[in-house]
Amino acid sequence: MSAPVATAGRRRRAAILTAALACSVLLTGPGPAAARAAAPSPPPPASGVPRLDWSPCKPGSPWDCATAKVPLDHAAPAGRSIDLAVVRHRATDPGRRIGTLFVNPGGPGGPGTVQVPQFYDGFPKEVRERFDIVSWDPRGIGNSTAVNCFATPEEAKAWAARPPAGFPVGAQERKASTDAYAALGRRCEKRDPDLLRHVSTADTARDLDLLRRAVGEPRLNYLGVSYGTVLGATYANLFPDKIRTMVLDSNIDPKAWTGTPGQDDPRTTTLLRMGSDRTAAATLDRFLTLCGSAPATRCAFSAGSPGATRQKFDRLMGQLREHPVGPWTYARPSPTR
């Protein structure tokens, strides 16, 4: 859900982000003179706020790395602490710097310390000039304190060999997949049950507020993509008076995320609750209609009519189900390598 988007999508996202942040600058942000006056380092963090000791992630890198210690349980801040891996790219025009923009690239489970540096050049020039861009690996993943379900790499490889590749086809593959993931859940819970109880979106939103305070921002500037929209909405509900600017892109329906009691099977995924399967099927059906209505010179898959083109597609899927061709399978009709 956090994979790179097409060029047109990046342009749209850049335009939205620039417009939102530019409007907030006009309404609440300091002008150039005030920004220069506000440029000195923020005051030391208050008690209970993590201290970020920034240093280059590697020699010569424009990215700084730090580790933030936060409570495992925000309701018991004196108890066990966990680590959050954080990265920062400073504003490229420090004389006009406005503040810090926090970014969650999606997932859940997208490692911000990896993905945001990869996508950094996609941020509008104006944003890169005037904001420090900060991201982090949410609790439970990546270089933060992570859920580790295996004692050795060999155990991980043995488990990965159990479920079928792609999505399961047929009763036998469905059972193998269900059994494998049930075993994985039991294994994870056994190794660190306390951490698993505290990897919720609400916990991560409270982590984000501590990171906001750690960089000295009185209010949050935030960009959330896909799952990041759920995190942003959760933060907005927990800390409504701590938001300066928030951009939520590729939104997930919060009700679909949490499920509707009495209506949704708790085992159903968020994408199914959102109807992504139905909309994907409608998109495919529309493609086959348009392709079948065109000659093969305009659409190579056309069989001369919409009906014939659908039959051609069904035959192809049936063949792949019975006789996969290398990485081309019914469960994955496009190769991943």
N, C-alpha and C positions, 0 to 999 in steps of 0.2 A: 504493500500500500504506500510505501514511501519510495518507490523506484523513481528515477528521473522521468519527468514528463516531456512531452513533445515540445518543439521549439515554440509553437503557437501558444501552448499552455504556459510555458515559461514567460513569454511576453505578457500574457494576460495577468499572470501572478505578479510580475514585476510592476505592471501599471497599477494594479490594485494596491500593492504594498506602498509604492511611491506616493500615490494619491492619499492614502490613509495617513501615512506618516507626515506628508507635507501639510495636510490640513491640520493635523495635531500640532505641528510646529507653529502654524499661523495662530492657532487658538490658545495654545498653552506653552509652547516652547520658547526658549530665549532667543533673541536675535543674536547676530554675530558678536556684538560687544559683550552682551550678557554671557554668551557661551564661552568667550575667552576668559571672562571673570570667573566662570564656574569650572574652568579646566583643572585646577589643582586636584590632587588625589582626595577621595572621599575620606571622611573621618574613620577611625578604627571601628570595627563592628561592635555592636552592643553585646552584652552578656547573652549567651545562648545562640548567637549568630556565628556561623562558621567563618574562620579566617581563611582567605584565599591567598596562598603564597605562590604567585604567578612566576613561572620561568618558561623559557622557550621549550616547546615540545621536543625539538631537536635543534642542534646548532644551525643557526641561520634561518630557522623557520619564522614566518610572520605570525604563527599561532603560538599563543601561550597556553600552558597547561597548569592545572591546579587540582587539588583534591579537597573536597569539602566534607567535613564530618557532621552528620546529622543524626538525630535520634531514630532508632529503628521504630519506636512507637512514640509518636508526637504527644500522646497523652501521658507518657512517662519519660520526659526528656532526660532524667538522670540515669536511665537504664542503658542498655546496650546501644552503641552507636554504629553506624555503617558509613561507608565511603561513597561519595559521588565524584566521578571523573568529570572535569569541566574543562572546556576550551574557550579561548577568546581571541578574536582578531580585533585589534584596536582600530578606531576610526582613522581613516587615511588622511583626513584634514582636521587635526586635533584643535586648530584654532576655531573651528566652527562646530566642534563636537556638541551634540545635544545630550546624549546619554547612552544607555545600553539597551540593545534589542535582544531579547531571549527568543530562541527558536527551538521548537520541537518538530522534527521532520516526519513524524508519524510512527506507525507500527500497529499495535503497541510493541515496543521493543526495538524501535529504530535507534541505533547508537549515534547520538548527536555528535559525539566527538569524532566520528568517522564521516558521517553523511554530510553534515553542514560544511566542513572544509571542502568536501568534494564539490558542493554546489555553490561555493562562495561567489564565484564569478557570475552566477546568475542573479545575484542581488543587484538592484539598480545602483548606478554609480553614486547617486545622491545619498542613498542609504549607507553605502560603504564609507562614504566620506564623513558622515555626521553621527554615526552610531558605532560603538563597540558592538560586535556581533558575538554573542555568547550562546553556547549550547552545552549539553551534558548528556551522559548516559543515565537514563532513569534507573532508580533502584531496581536491583534484580537482574540487570543485564550488562553486557559489555565489560568495560573496565571499572565500573562501579561494583559495589558488593553484589555479586551475581548469584542467582539460583544455580547451584551446581548439583546436578542429579546423578553424577557418575564419579566414582573414585578414581578411575583410570581412563585414558583414551580408548583402551581396548573394550571396556564396558560400553562406552558410547558407540563404538563401531558395531558391537554386537547388537545393541538395541536398534540402531539405524537399519540393520539388515532385516528387521522383522516386518515392519509395515510395507505394503506394496508401494511402488513408485507412482507418483501422480495421485489421482483419486481412485478409491477402490471400485472395481467393477465386479459385480456378482456377489453372491452370498459368502463364498469362501474368502474373497479378498476383504469384504466388509468386516467379517468376523476377525480376520487377522489384524486389520487396522485398529478396530475397536479394542481388541485385547492388548495390542502393543501400547496404545496410548493410555489405557487404564493402568498397565504396569508402570509406565513412565510416571504417571501421577503419583502412584504409591511410592515409587522410588524417590521422587523429589520431596514428597512430604516427609519421608523418613529421615532424609539427610539434613533438612533445615526447616522444620515446621514453623518456627517463629518468623523467619524471613518471609515465607510464603504467605503468612497471615497479614503481612504489611507491605505488599507490593500493589496496593490498590491505587486507583487514579487519585483518590482523595489524599493518600499519603504523598504521592508525587506532587500534587498541587501545593501541599504544605512545604515540601522540599523546595519547590520553585519560589515560594515566598521567602524562605530563608536565603536562597541565592540572590534574590532581589535585594534583600537587606544587606547581604554580604558585599555587594558591589556599590552600596551607598545610594541606591535609587529610591526616592520617596514613593514613586509609583511605577508600575510595570509597563514596559513596552514589550509586546509579545506577538510572534507569528507562529501559528499552529497549523499544520497540514494533516489532513486525514484524521488519524487518532488524536493528533495534536489539537483538533477542534474540540474533542471531548475533554481533554485536559484543560484547554482554555475556558470552556464553559464551566467546568468544575471550579477552577480558580475564581472566575467571576462571581460565582455563587458564594464561595467561602470568603472572598476578600473584595467585595464590590467597591469599596472606597480606595483600593490600592491600584487601580488601573488608570494608566494614562492613554495608551493606545493598544488596541488588540485587533489583529487581523486573523480570521478563521477561514481557511481555504480548503475546499473539498470536504465539506461538512458531513459528519456522521450524525444521524438522528440520535439524540441522547436517549430517547425511549427505546429505540432498537438496541442501543448499547446495553442498557440495564435490563431490558425485557419487561413485559407487562405481566404482572402477577395474575395467574389464572388463565392467561391467553397464550403465552409463549412457553414452549418446552425449554427448560433450562439448559438442555444439551444442544440446542440449536445455536448456530453461529450468528454473530451480528450481521454478516452479509446476507444471510437468509432472512433474518428479521426485517432487514431493510428492503427485501425484494430484489436484491442484486441478481439472483438467478433468473427471475422473470424479465427484468429489463435487459439482461444479457441475451436471453433467448429472443426477445423482441427485436433487438439490434441485429442479431444473426438472421432472423426471418426477413427483416427489411433489406438486408444486404442481398440475400438470395433472390428476393423479388426484383430489386433493381438490377442485379447482375443478370438474372434470367430474362429481363426485359430488354437487354442490350445484346448486340452481336458479340461474338467471341473476340472480335478486333478491339472492342471497348472493354470487355471483361473476360479474361481468359478462361474463367471457370464456367461461363455460360453454356447451357445445354440447349439454348434456343427458346426457352420459355421459363417462367417462374416455377411451374410445376415440375418440369423436367430437371431443372437445376436443383430443386430440393431433393428429388429422387437421386440425382448424381451425388449429392452431399451425403445422403443416407447410405448409399452403397459404399462410398469411401469410408465412412465411419465403421460400417459393418466389416469391411475388409481389414481395417486396422485393428478392430477388436479381435478378430480371429488370427490375423497374421501381422503382427507389428513389424515395421521396417526400421531396424536400428532404433534410433531415439524417437521415431514417429510411432506413436501408439494412440489407441482410442482415448486413453486418459490424458494424453499430452500430444495433441496433433501438430505441435510445432516443436522442433528440436531445441534443446537448451544449450547446445554447444555448436 
